[in-house]
Amino acid sequence: MTLINKLDMIHLGNCLDLFKDIPDNSIDMIFADPPFNLKKKYRSIKDNMLEEEYKEWTVAWLSECVRTIKPEGSLFVHNIPKWLVHCVSTLNDLAHFKHWIAWDAPTAPMGKSLQPAHYGILFYGMEKKTKIYEMRYPHKRCRKTRSCNHLLKDYGGKKDTVHPFGPLVSDVWTDIHRIKHKKFRDNHPCQLPIHMLERIVLASTDEGDVVLDPFMGTGTTALAAKRLGRRYIGFEIDPTYQELCSRKLEAETFESKLGDAWVGFYRGEVLSLRNEDWEAVKEYFEIPACSWGTAIDFKAITLKKDIKNSLKDAMSTKSSKQRKNNEQNNTKNAV
Ligand SMILES: C[S@@+](CC[C@H](N)C(=O)[O-])C[C@H]1O[C@@H](n2cnc3c(N)ncnc32)[C@H](O)[C@@H]1O
């Protein structure tokens, strides 16, 4: 029996061994967030390989990703630029480069200049034609004071023609923040924000597609997949992390949907939306008038109150459960 028949599970083990049980061309999308070889304190592995060793290991798991992804499927690799350039030189021979997404994840500007303030997410297709959907995110607005809420971009004097929800997502992501507060994160050194994975899953897969993550950590990719009606397969080498994400996945019941459309939420508003779904979901929003000098410049689009309330109920039960879980996990793992 291959692991493709054991969907919606996090499998314990070394990804290079577990990949052997995944058939060729069977996965729709892989998101890989390996250790960055920066001496982070993981429980089961030492994050300090020799450079050559790390590069060889990277080639080995990247080749497995390429082997197992379907021809119209895609691969996303998250890492620091230093290692992504090696991934690029491997992947350019095996697959089709689509984008290098810069995730702006600023740190305090202290210490030294040219301090890393972004991570890269490589996006490769297996064939020239790859499944990909146009995505929108809400307009960025001035946050200096409560009343200052106007659009940050001037859109070359064409604010009256902007899309009421927000612009198309570019390859620079500045609207997704790292999880800083302890109460929102698990006891793991590198947990990614779920809304980042929701955007990637929405952009590259359809309902029912199979998403694989060979370095599952706290289960972010699988949680995003589950909330968005996709199937998942996860690999994780550490039993504590594997148990942690399995427990989180079991407790996850939230369907990230507006009407019939899958969307990504953040703090009770939509953060990621497929362009093609706008017509179907616009009835759920309070849309400010869209002409120059009037509402849209100063007023953000928001979900209608009743939608927001029902979402709040679903999310607050979830987040109090999540906080409780985090507290339990943190206590359990604090030895
Ligand atoms: C950067 S973290 C992933 C974090 C994850 N994206 C999240 O949001 O929680 C990398 C994870 O890969 C796991 N890992 C490291 N080497 C592995 C291997 N050879 N096979 C499977 N998992 C591995 C580590 O234990 C760690 O949890």
The ligand as an ORCA input file, in Angstrom:
! r2SCAN-3c Opt
* xyz 0 1
  C      11.192     24.811      9.184
  S      10.345     23.582     10.029
  C       8.771     23.538      9.246
  C       7.790     24.428      9.921
  C       6.418     24.362      9.316
  N       6.385     24.952      7.994
  C       5.393     25.031     10.211
  O       4.772     26.033      9.802
  O       5.242     24.605     11.335
  C      11.110     22.114      9.471
  C      10.579     20.827     10.099
  O      11.153     19.719      9.375
  C      11.424     18.659     10.267
  N      12.471     17.837      9.599
  C      13.792     18.099      9.538
  N      14.416     17.165      8.794
  C      13.468     16.307      8.373
  C      13.482     15.150      7.542
  N      14.609     14.681      7.006
  N      12.300     14.525      7.300
  C      11.139     14.979      7.831
  N      11.074     16.074      8.618
  C      12.219     16.728      8.876
  C      11.859     19.355     11.549
  O      11.673     18.522     12.684
  C      10.941     20.597     11.566
  O       9.795     20.368     12.317
*
